[in-house]
């Protein structure tokens, strides 16, 4: 019988299996949903469903650069222990290599490695290793020169923080220094022009409220805000920050002296923005005992 896309989606949603695995299960069982679930379970492919609700806030960020194009990909797992697993690292490396050919996480999950979709590969690895995993984020950066850096590396080109820097000009050594600066300082944007106007306005209002607490006249407060916002921009925008390699220079000035211009950057840190659920060992044992 013909298997519909709706059937495949229903089975994927209920089991967490990959699209091709779900379709095969339905084909093997003549479209019988319950039998298809059992088929997946016997193959070890439905185990992922039990783990899909667990927080995956560890993992790795991997970077890859080729011909002026760089990509950074975050693949999450539940524990740091899995991030040190050679099989997991190999999977992350393969996913990152194929990421150079796509433009979004959605497209990456649908891309194929060795004839199998990335989403299905992730599902298989969940069943094998026993932890929830996901391809969470990817970012692409292009430029005349693109340099990568990984902080706290677990393996070549992958670790806890991955950075890409794009330069106008050719000075990879300087680009690497800027990438290390970005890893350490975590600027909010390249320049003031790239900052979210809503973020800037919010900061301005906060500074206005603080200044008004002093009881000074409004015209004095306005002058105070100009200085405070200039200081804020120097703290959060890359080109205006003091360069960690030489604090006497801003990053923009250091780039000028190095004969290049920084045109963009990407910084991904594992688990950034994910709310981690802390659970002590006793609570974990009690939870397991309850089934």
VENWO-V495509 format. One record per residue. N is the residue number from 1. RES is the residue in one letter. SS is DSSP state (helix for helix, strand for strand, loop for the rest). PHI is phi in whole degrees, -180 to 180 (none if undefined). Layout:
{{N & RES & SS & PHI} {N & RES & SS & PHI}}
//
This chain:
{{1 & X & loop & none} {2 & X & loop & -77} {3 & X & loop & -97} {4 & X & loop & -89} {5 & X & helix & -63} {6 & X & helix & -65} {7 & X & helix & -65} {8 & X & helix & -61} {9 & X & helix & -62} {10 & X & helix & -61} {11 & X & helix & -68} {12 & X & helix & -63} {13 & X & helix & -64} {14 & X & helix & -85} {15 & X & helix & -119} {16 & X & loop & 80} {17 & X & loop & -74} {18 & X & loop & -71} {19 & X & helix & -61} {20 & X & helix & -67} {21 & X & helix & -66} {22 & X & helix & -64} {23 & X & helix & -65} {24 & X & helix & -65} {25 & X & helix & -62} {26 & X & helix & -68} {27 & X & helix & -65} {28 & X & helix & -66} {29 & X & loop & -112} {30 & X & loop & 55} {31 & X & loop & 81} {32 & X & loop & -77} {33 & X & helix & -62} {34 & X & helix & -65} {35 & X & helix & -66} {36 & X & helix & -67} {37 & X & helix & -62} {38 & X & helix & -64} {39 & X & helix & -61} {40 & X & helix & -65} {41 & X & helix & -63} {42 & X & helix & -66} {43 & X & loop & -89} {44 & X & loop & 76} {45 & X & loop & -98} {46 & X & loop & -99} {47 & X & loop & -63} {48 & X & helix & -60} {49 & X & helix & -61} {50 & X & helix & -71} {51 & X & helix & -105} {52 & X & loop & -67} {53 & X & loop & -91} {54 & X & loop & -85} {55 & X & loop & -72} {56 & X & loop & -109} {57 & X & loop & -117} {58 & X & strand & -102} {59 & X & strand & 121} {60 & X & strand & -142} {61 & X & strand & -110} {62 & X & strand & -117} {63 & X & strand & -127} {64 & X & strand & -149} {65 & X & strand & -130} {66 & X & strand & -157} {67 & X & loop & 52} {68 & X & loop & 74} {69 & X & strand & -132} {70 & X & strand & -121} {71 & X & strand & -137} {72 & X & strand & -123} {73 & X & strand & -129} {74 & X & strand & -107} {75 & X & strand & -118} {76 & X & strand & -98} {77 & X & strand & -136} {78 & X & loop & -81} {79 & X & loop & -128} {80 & X & helix & -68} {81 & X & helix & -59} {82 & X & helix & -67} {83 & X & helix & -62} {84 & X & loop & -93} {85 & X & loop & -75} {86 & X & helix & -62} {87 & X & helix & -66} {88 & X & helix & -64} {89 & X & helix & -63} {90 & X & helix & -65} {91 & X & helix & -63} {92 & X & helix & -61} {93 & X & helix & -63} {94 & X & helix & -65} {95 & X & helix & -64} {96 & X & helix & -66} {97 & X & helix & -64} {98 & X & helix & -74} {99 & X & helix & -63} {100 & X & loop & -66} {101 & X & loop & -98} {102 & X & loop & -126} {103 & X & loop & -122} {104 & X & loop & -155} {105 & X & helix & -63} {106 & X & helix & -60} {107 & X & helix & -67} {108 & X & helix & -65} {109 & X & helix & -64} {110 & X & helix & -91} {111 & X & loop & -67} {112 & X & strand & -112} {113 & X & strand & -126} {114 & X & loop & 61} {115 & X & loop & 83} {116 & X & strand & -126} {117 & X & strand & -65} {118 & X & helix & -57} {119 & X & helix & -60} {120 & X & helix & -72} {121 & X & helix & -64} {122 & X & helix & -61} {123 & X & helix & -61} {124 & X & helix & -61} {125 & X & helix & -70} {126 & X & helix & -61} {127 & X & helix & -66} {128 & X & helix & -75} {129 & X & helix & -86} {130 & X & loop & 91} {131 & X & loop & -132} {132 & X & loop & -67} {133 & X & loop & -143} {134 & X & strand & -162} {135 & X & strand & -87} {136 & X & strand & -89} {137 & X & strand & -145} {138 & X & strand & -150} {139 & X & strand & -138} {140 & X & strand & -114} {141 & X & strand & -138} {142 & X & strand & -125} {143 & X & loop & -179} {144 & X & loop & -59} {145 & X & strand & -132} {146 & X & strand & -121} {147 & X & strand & -120} {148 & X & strand & -118} {149 & X & strand & -152} {150 & X & strand & -121} {151 & X & strand & -98} {152 & X & strand & 57} {153 & X & strand & -66} {154 & X & strand & -97} {155 & X & strand & -161} {156 & X & loop & -54} {157 & X & loop & 66} {158 & X & strand & -152} {159 & X & strand & -173} {160 & X & strand & -81} {161 & X & strand & -132} {162 & X & strand & -119} {163 & X & strand & -130} {164 & X & strand & -121} {165 & X & strand & -130} {166 & X & strand & -106} {167 & X & strand & -125} {168 & X & strand & -96} {169 & X & loop & 118} {170 & X & loop & -125} {171 & X & loop & -154} {172 & X & helix & -62} {173 & X & helix & -63} {174 & X & helix & -67} {175 & X & helix & -58} {176 & X & helix & -65} {177 & X & helix & -64} {178 & X & helix & -65} {179 & X & helix & -62} {180 & X & helix & -66} {181 & X & helix & -60} {182 & X & helix & -63} {183 & X & helix & -59} {184 & X & helix & -79} {185 & X & helix & -96} {186 & X & loop & 56} {187 & X & loop & -65} {188 & X & loop & -78} {189 & X & strand & -160} {190 & X & loop & -68} {191 & X & loop & -147} {192 & X & helix & -60} {193 & X & helix & -64} {194 & X & helix & -93} {195 & X & loop & -74} {196 & X & loop & -63} {197 & X & helix & -55} {198 & X & helix & -67} {199 & X & helix & -67} {200 & X & helix & -63} {201 & X & helix & -64} {202 & X & helix & -63} {203 & X & helix & -64} {204 & X & helix & -63} {205 & X & helix & -65} {206 & X & helix & -62} {207 & X & helix & -66} {208 & X & helix & -64} {209 & X & helix & -63} {210 & X & helix & -65} {211 & X & helix & -64} {212 & X & helix & -67} {213 & X & loop & -63} {214 & X & loop & -76} {215 & X & loop & 81} {216 & X & loop & -74} {217 & X & loop & -60} {218 & X & helix & -61} {219 & X & helix & -67} {220 & X & helix & -72} {221 & X & helix & -61} {222 & X & helix & -60} {223 & X & helix & -69} {224 & X & helix & -63} {225 & X & helix & -65} {226 & X & helix & -57} {227 & X & helix & -68} {228 & X & helix & -68} {229 & X & helix & -72} {230 & X & helix & -65} {231 & X & helix & -65} {232 & X & helix & -61} {233 & X & helix & -63} {234 & X & helix & -68} {235 & X & helix & -87} {236 & X & helix & -107} {237 & X & strand & -102} {238 & X & helix & -54} {239 & X & helix & -65} {240 & X & helix & -98} {241 & X & loop & -76} {242 & X & strand & -70} {243 & X & strand & -70} {244 & X & loop & -62} {245 & X & loop & -73} {246 & X & strand & -147} {247 & X & strand & -61} {248 & X & strand & -75} {249 & X & strand & -119} {250 & X & strand & -78} {251 & X & helix & -61} {252 & X & helix & -62} {253 & X & helix & -69} {254 & X & helix & -64} {255 & X & helix & -65} {256 & X & helix & -61} {257 & X & helix & -68} {258 & X & loop & -86} {259 & X & loop & 79} {260 & X & loop & -137} {261 & X & strand & -131} {262 & X & strand & -80} {263 & X & strand & -107} {264 & X & strand & 179} {265 & X & strand & -155} {266 & X & strand & -133} {267 & X & strand & -135} {268 & X & strand & -119} {269 & X & strand & -121} {270 & X & loop & -56} {271 & X & loop & 76} {272 & X & loop & -57} {273 & X & loop & 84} {274 & X & loop & -91} {275 & X & loop & -80} {276 & X & loop & -86} {277 & X & loop & -94} {278 & X & loop & -88} {279 & X & loop & -139} {280 & X & loop & -75} {281 & X & helix & -63} {282 & X & helix & -61} {283 & X & helix & -65} {284 & X & helix & -65} {285 & X & helix & -65} {286 & X & helix & -63} {287 & X & helix & -65} {288 & X & helix & -65} {289 & X & helix & -65} {290 & X & loop & -80} {291 & X & loop & 82}}
//
